[in-house]
Amino acid sequence: MITVSHLSKEFVSAGRNVRALDDVSLSVADAEIHGIVGQSGAGKSTLVRCLTLLETPSSGTVTIDGADVAGLSGAELQNARRSIGLVFQHANLFDARTALDNVAYPLEIAGVKRAERRARAAELLELVGLKGTESAYPAQLSGGQKQRVGIARALAADPKVLLCDEPTSALDPNSTAEVLQLIRDVRDRLGLTVLVITHEMSVVKTLCDSVSLLQSGTIVETGSVENVVAANGQLTRQLVPLPALALTPLRAGETALDILAVGEAVDRPFVAEASRIVGSDVAVLAGSIETLAGGRVSRLRVALPAGADVAAVKSTLVSQGAQVSDPVVSEVAA
Ligand SMILES: Nc1ncnc2c1ncn2[C@@H]1O[C@H](COP(=O)(O)OP(=O)(O)OP(=O)(O)O)[C@@H](O)[C@H]1O
């Protein structure tokens, strides 16, 4: 449904070329919810602007619902824009319009008759769980309710794709949970394809089917949430973080190992097994267990005592379904 192919975008800034996107390729299937995560400056906004046709790519193509949108102009461009519903960090509602009139606004612009657009807007408010607030003004609504109105408005023109740019960054935890649930419901009911730009891993955990990590304009990890977690890369560490506690420092000669297990492997007694191999107790320094994409994932950091046969521990645990890696230096320092 959304296909980005070899997309690059270069800016010239102060006489210098800045490659904001560098050969980005991405495919999001129908009715899938895909998250794009990345640090500030990674290129997320530039990608959104290319997808919403506000920016012309330097090279590459963006295909939405089978149509290559890059070369469109005039009425075709307007139609393509209408096929993308946009949800932003702040709902940006018109303060002087009621909730109903805010939702009806895109239909007004599209020339839909008053009675018809009001009926459609009322339907959409009901869809987002706001029946009864038709005549409320934004100032009378909570942050979460305003975002729901924003989502209803994004759905007014019957888009095929919903593009959400940091949709919950300005919300409290309860409203965040409600809005994420709503985006899922809307996808389930309307079959929309959803792209979510976020810096919050909790959004990926609760909302996304698949995810890409954007770094310096390049996608460095991508796939279903299940697969990227099992790949034991940067996203795994961000999605299954070790608790933010001061890790017990290693004693002289000890070796730290990270043990990742996904699915049924979570139930295996890796620490007991490691203790058996080294012939003495293995200390757990930190650990966490998460449910992600419907399956369990565990991550343990253990300390093997001085003199332990580290290679034997690693290969045995791997043969029992764990992935074993050396701790990432930046995490150890943290
Ligand atoms: N119009 C522009 N002119 C010059 N450079 C730009 C322009 N827009 C973006 N850039 C540069 O492109 C890179 C990617 O920026 P972008 O805003 O897409 O990142 P981002 O991931 O959205 O960051 P943030 O989360 O802070 O918004 C940055 O180095 C930025 O300085």
Ligand as a Chemical Component Dictionary entry (heavy atoms), coordinates in Angstrom:
data_LIG
# 
_chem_comp.id                   LIG 
_chem_comp.type                 NON-POLYMER 
_chem_comp.pdbx_formal_charge   0 
_chem_comp.three_letter_code    LIG 
# 
loop_
_chem_comp_atom.comp_id 
_chem_comp_atom.atom_id 
_chem_comp_atom.alt_atom_id 
_chem_comp_atom.type_symbol 
_chem_comp_atom.charge 
_chem_comp_atom.model_Cartn_x 
_chem_comp_atom.model_Cartn_y 
_chem_comp_atom.model_Cartn_z 
_chem_comp_atom.pdbx_ordinal 
LIG N1  N1  N 0 15.046 22.504 4.729  1  
LIG C1  C1  C 0 16.214 22.032 5.135  2  
LIG N2  N2  N 0 17.362 22.598 4.769  3  
LIG C2  C2  C 0 18.561 22.109 5.158  4  
LIG N3  N3  N 0 18.715 21.011 5.936  5  
LIG C3  C3  C 0 17.606 20.394 6.337  6  
LIG C4  C4  C 0 16.295 20.852 5.967  7  
LIG N4  N4  N 0 15.371 20.020 6.527  8  
LIG C5  C5  C 0 16.063 19.098 7.216  9  
LIG N5  N5  N 0 17.395 19.308 7.101  10 
LIG C6  C6  C 0 18.477 18.478 7.699  11 
LIG O1  O1  O 0 18.201 17.108 7.384  12 
LIG C7  C7  C 0 18.487 16.261 8.487  13 
LIG C8  C8  C 0 17.233 15.484 8.894  14 
LIG O2  O2  O 0 16.292 16.391 9.472  15 
LIG P1  P1  P 0 14.825 15.966 9.909  16 
LIG O3  O3  O 0 14.146 17.219 10.403 17 
LIG O4  O4  O 0 14.162 15.219 8.816  18 
LIG O5  O5  O 0 15.124 14.981 11.149 19 
LIG P2  P2  P 0 14.110 14.421 12.248 20 
LIG O6  O6  O 0 14.455 12.989 12.441 21 
LIG O7  O7  O 0 12.705 14.724 11.870 22 
LIG O8  O8  O 0 14.484 15.241 13.540 23 
LIG P3  P3  P 0 13.493 15.790 14.697 24 
LIG O9  O9  O 0 12.999 14.590 15.435 25 
LIG O10 O10 O 0 14.400 16.657 15.521 26 
LIG O11 O11 O 0 12.408 16.572 14.019 27 
LIG C9  C9  C 0 19.032 17.161 9.580  28 
LIG O12 O12 O 0 20.445 17.146 9.473  29 
LIG C10 C10 C 0 18.490 18.536 9.207  30 
LIG O13 O13 O 0 19.342 19.546 9.690  31 
# 
loop_
_chem_comp_bond.comp_id 
_chem_comp_bond.atom_id_1 
_chem_comp_bond.atom_id_2 
_chem_comp_bond.value_order 
_chem_comp_bond.pdbx_ordinal 
LIG N1  C1  SING 1  
LIG C1  N2  SING 2  
LIG C1  C4  DOUB 3  
LIG N2  C2  DOUB 4  
LIG C2  N3  SING 5  
LIG N3  C3  DOUB 6  
LIG C3  C4  SING 7  
LIG C3  N5  SING 8  
LIG C4  N4  SING 9  
LIG N4  C5  DOUB 10 
LIG C5  N5  SING 11 
LIG N5  C6  SING 12 
LIG C6  O1  SING 13 
LIG C6  C10 SING 14 
LIG O1  C7  SING 15 
LIG C7  C8  SING 16 
LIG C7  C9  SING 17 
LIG C8  O2  SING 18 
LIG O2  P1  SING 19 
LIG P1  O3  DOUB 20 
LIG P1  O4  SING 21 
LIG P1  O5  SING 22 
LIG O5  P2  SING 23 
LIG P2  O6  DOUB 24 
LIG P2  O7  SING 25 
LIG P2  O8  SING 26 
LIG O8  P3  SING 27 
LIG P3  O9  DOUB 28 
LIG P3  O10 SING 29 
LIG P3  O11 SING 30 
LIG C9  O12 SING 31 
LIG C9  C10 SING 32 
LIG C10 O13 SING 33 
# 
